[in-house]
Amino acid sequence: MIDTQPFGRTGHASTRIIFGAAALGGMSQERADATMATVREFGVNHIDTAAMYGESEVRLAPFLAEHRSEVFLATKTRDRSGPEARAALERSLERMGVGHVDLIQLHNLVEEEEWRDAFSPGGAVEALFRARDEGLCRHVGVTGHGLRIARMHLRSLAEAPFASVLFPWNHSLAEIDDYTADVALLRELCAAQGVAMQTIKSVARRRWTDPAAARFSWYEPIDDPAVRARAIEFVLAEPDLFLNTSSDARLLHEALEIAAGPRQPPDADQLATDRDEAGIEPLFDGGALEAVG
């Protein structure tokens, strides 16, 4: 079975791998049901979805009708105003057929104007913490992409008691000194405050270069299974980090097997060779490549 760790101060012991339910967004219900059977077979007890992930929330509803008590359920909103964020949360509850979620997350809170709107009086932060107090969600978190997000998370945590953060992390991004320094500060603060840390993009190779390729994620995943395995092991070697699985469902079973099996931290020289030979590049550059493709 997959190891568990306390998900920050939430009181839940989450599996080190969190199911990224973006993978369900374009699936038929039949295939989604089979995917969720695999998730349950491996004992994954934490699901991360979002209203913007196609039909993901709808596809989860049959599973949740039978197994809601078995999982920590998280969703997200992009809305920055209070009324819109509250309405988004209520729609998500209806779509999934549940009375509450365990975590509602402000998605990709990185741009200055959006950050100010969210934190302003009557903004999304105020509304979601009120929803928490009313029992529609148990916790509030914040997520994001790009090389600025670790710094923005530090800023967000200084303003509100978020229970979790989510940010991109892999051995390619770890080669960017400024980003690594920001992530180190974030991890230090999260450890001190009991804030759970979720990571994304563990198996990202680079942005797409072939316009004709079949795409199941917005980035091109690593294509060599051994190289993918070492990329996953790189993240899981850090016990304070949780790994969210890719939106490419073809990679799910492999990731769950790696998480459930014996692991060892990959050798730094081997990872450097992987980056060179597999063409692994950072997805973000702090400038032109900050936006999600």
C-alpha positions in Angstrom: 0.0 0.0 0.0 1.0 3.6 -0.5 2.4 5.4 2.6 0.4 8.1 4.3 1.5 11.3 6.0 -0.5 13.9 7.9 -1.9 16.4 5.4 -0.7 19.4 7.3 -2.8 20.3 10.3 -6.1 19.1 8.7 -6.1 15.9 10.8 -6.2 13.7 7.7 -3.5 11.2 6.9 -3.3 11.4 3.1 -1.6 9.0 0.8 1.7 10.5 -0.5 0.2 10.3 -4.0 -3.0 12.4 -4.5 -5.2 11.5 -7.4 -5.3 14.3 -9.9 -8.8 14.1 -11.1 -8.2 16.3 -14.1 -7.5 13.0 -15.7 -11.3 12.3 -15.7 -12.2 15.5 -17.5 -12.6 14.1 -21.0 -13.5 10.5 -20.1 -16.7 8.6 -20.6 -18.4 7.6 -17.3 -17.5 4.0 -17.9 -13.8 4.7 -18.2 -13.9 7.1 -15.3 -15.5 4.4 -13.1 -12.7 2.0 -14.1 -10.1 4.7 -13.2 -11.6 5.3 -9.8 -11.6 1.5 -9.2 -7.8 1.6 -9.8 -7.4 4.5 -7.4 -9.3 2.7 -4.7 -7.5 -0.6 -5.4 -4.2 1.2 -4.5 -5.7 2.8 -1.4 -5.4 6.4 -2.6 -7.5 8.4 -0.1 -7.2 11.9 -1.4 -8.8 13.3 -4.6 -8.0 16.7 -6.2 -10.4 18.0 -8.8 -11.6 21.4 -10.0 -14.6 22.9 -11.7 -12.5 23.8 -14.7 -11.4 20.2 -15.3 -14.0 19.4 -17.9 -16.5 16.9 -16.6 -14.2 15.7 -13.7 -16.6 16.7 -10.9 -19.5 15.0 -12.7 -17.5 11.9 -13.3 -16.6 11.6 -9.7 -20.2 11.7 -8.5 -21.0 8.0 -8.8 -17.8 7.1 -6.9 -18.5 9.6 -4.2 -22.0 8.3 -3.8 -20.5 5.1 -2.4 -17.1 6.0 -1.1 -17.3 9.7 0.1 -16.3 8.8 3.6 -13.1 7.1 2.4 -11.5 10.1 0.8 -10.3 13.6 1.4 -12.0 15.6 -1.3 -10.5 18.8 -2.7 -11.7 21.1 -5.5 -10.8 24.5 -6.8 -12.2 27.8 -8.0 -10.6 30.5 -10.2 -13.1 33.1 -9.1 -11.7 36.1 -7.1 -14.9 37.9 -6.0 -16.7 36.6 -2.9 -20.1 36.0 -4.5 -18.6 34.2 -7.5 -16.3 32.0 -5.4 -19.2 31.1 -3.1 -21.4 30.2 -6.1 -18.6 28.2 -7.7 -18.2 26.1 -4.5 -22.0 25.5 -4.3 -22.0 24.4 -8.0 -19.1 22.0 -7.3 -21.0 20.4 -4.4 -24.0 20.0 -6.5 -22.1 18.5 -9.4 -20.4 16.0 -7.2 -23.5 15.2 -5.1 -21.8 16.0 -1.8 -22.7 18.2 1.2 -19.2 19.5 1.7 -15.6 19.2 0.4 -12.6 18.8 2.7 -10.6 21.5 0.8 -11.6 24.3 -1.5 -8.6 25.9 -3.2 -8.1 29.3 -4.8 -6.6 28.2 -8.1 -3.5 29.8 -9.5 -3.4 32.8 -7.3 -0.3 34.4 -8.7 -1.1 37.6 -10.6 -1.0 40.8 -8.6 -4.4 42.2 -9.6 -6.1 38.9 -9.0 -4.4 38.5 -5.6 -5.6 41.9 -4.5 -9.1 41.2 -5.7 -9.2 37.9 -3.8 -8.0 39.4 -0.6 -10.1 42.5 -0.7 -13.1 43.0 1.5 -15.9 40.9 0.0 -13.3 38.9 -2.0 -12.9 35.2 -2.5 -10.7 34.6 0.5 -13.3 36.1 2.9 -16.1 34.2 1.2 -14.4 30.8 1.3 -13.4 31.1 4.9 -17.0 32.0 5.7 -18.1 28.9 3.8 -15.7 26.9 5.9 -17.3 28.3 9.0 -20.7 27.3 7.6 -19.6 23.7 7.0 -19.5 23.8 3.2 -15.8 23.0 3.3 -13.5 22.0 6.0 -10.4 23.8 4.9 -9.2 26.5 2.4 -6.0 26.2 0.3 -4.2 28.0 -2.4 -2.6 26.7 -5.6 -0.5 28.0 -8.5 1.9 27.5 -11.4 5.1 29.2 -12.5 8.3 30.4 -10.9 6.6 33.2 -9.0 4.1 31.0 -7.1 6.3 30.0 -4.1 6.9 33.7 -3.3 3.2 34.4 -3.8 2.3 31.5 -1.5 4.5 33.0 1.2 2.6 36.3 0.8 -0.8 34.5 0.9 0.1 32.6 4.0 1.0 35.9 5.7 -2.5 37.1 5.2 -4.8 34.1 5.8 -4.6 30.7 7.6 -4.6 28.5 4.5 -4.4 24.8 5.2 -2.5 23.8 2.1 -0.4 25.1 -0.9 0.2 23.5 -4.3 3.2 24.3 -6.5 5.2 22.8 -9.4 8.2 20.7 -8.4 10.5 18.3 -10.2 14.2 17.8 -10.6 14.4 20.1 -13.6 12.8 23.0 -11.7 15.1 22.2 -8.8 18.0 23.3 -10.9 16.7 26.9 -11.0 18.5 28.5 -8.0 16.1 31.3 -7.3 13.0 29.1 -7.5 14.6 26.5 -5.3 15.4 29.1 -2.7 11.8 30.3 -2.7 10.5 26.8 -2.4 12.9 26.2 0.6 11.5 29.3 2.4 8.0 28.1 1.6 8.7 24.6 2.9 10.2 26.0 6.1 7.1 28.2 6.8 4.7 25.4 5.9 6.5 23.0 8.3 6.3 25.6 11.1 2.6 26.3 10.5 1.4 22.8 9.7 0.5 23.7 6.1 0.3 20.8 3.7 2.5 20.9 0.5 1.2 19.5 -2.7 3.4 19.3 -5.8 2.5 19.0 -9.5 4.4 18.4 -12.8 6.7 15.6 -11.5 6.7 13.8 -14.8 6.8 16.9 -17.1 9.4 16.7 -19.9 8.9 20.1 -21.6 6.3 22.1 -23.4 4.9 20.4 -26.5 7.1 20.7 -29.6 5.0 18.5 -31.9 1.7 20.1 -32.8 0.4 16.8 -34.2 1.0 14.8 -31.0 -2.0 13.3 -29.1 -2.2 15.4 -25.9 -3.6 14.3 -22.6 -1.9 17.0 -20.6 -0.9 20.6 -21.4 2.8 19.6 -21.2 4.7 16.7 -22.8 5.3 14.0 -20.2 8.6 12.1 -20.0 8.3 9.2 -22.4 10.8 6.8 -20.9 9.3 4.7 -18.1 12.6 4.4 -16.2 13.2 8.2 -16.4 9.6 8.8 -15.3 10.1 6.5 -12.3 13.1 8.4 -11.2 11.3 11.7 -11.6 8.5 10.4 -9.3 11.0 9.0 -6.8 12.7 12.4 -6.7 9.5 14.0 -5.3 8.5 11.1 -3.0 12.0 11.1 -1.5 11.0 14.2 0.4 8.6 13.1 3.1 7.0 16.6 3.6 5.8 16.7 0.0 2.7 15.1 -1.6 2.7 14.3 -5.3 -0.4 15.0 -7.5 -0.8 12.6 -10.4 -0.8 13.7 -14.0 -3.9 14.5 -16.0 -2.6 11.9 -18.5 -4.4 8.9 -17.2 -2.2 6.5 -19.1 0.5 7.2 -16.5 -1.7 6.7 -13.5 -1.2 2.9 -12.8 2.6 3.2 -13.2 2.8 6.1 -10.8 0.7 4.3 -8.2 2.9 1.2 -8.5 6.0 3.3 -7.9 4.5 4.9 -4.9 3.4 1.6 -3.5 6.7 -0.2 -4.1 10.1 0.0 -2.5 11.8 3.3 -3.4 15.2 5.0 -3.0 16.2 8.6 -3.7 17.6 8.8 -7.3 21.2 9.6 -7.8 21.8 13.3 -8.7 24.2 12.4 -11.5 21.6 10.0 -12.9 19.0 12.7 -12.8 21.4 15.1 -14.7 21.9 12.4 -17.3 18.1 12.0 -17.6 17.6 15.7 -18.1 20.3 15.7 -20.8 19.4 12.5 -22.7 15.6 12.8 -22.4 15.4 16.5 -23.1 13.8 17.5 -19.8 13.3 21.2 -19.5 11.6 23.5 -17.0 8.1 24.3 -18.0 8.4 27.9 -16.6 11.0 30.7 -17.0 9.6 33.5 -14.9 8.7 35.4 -18.0 7.3 34.4 -21.4 6.7 30.8 -20.3 4.9 31.5 -17.0 1.4 30.9 -18.3 -0.1 27.4 -18.4 -0.3 26.3 -22.0 
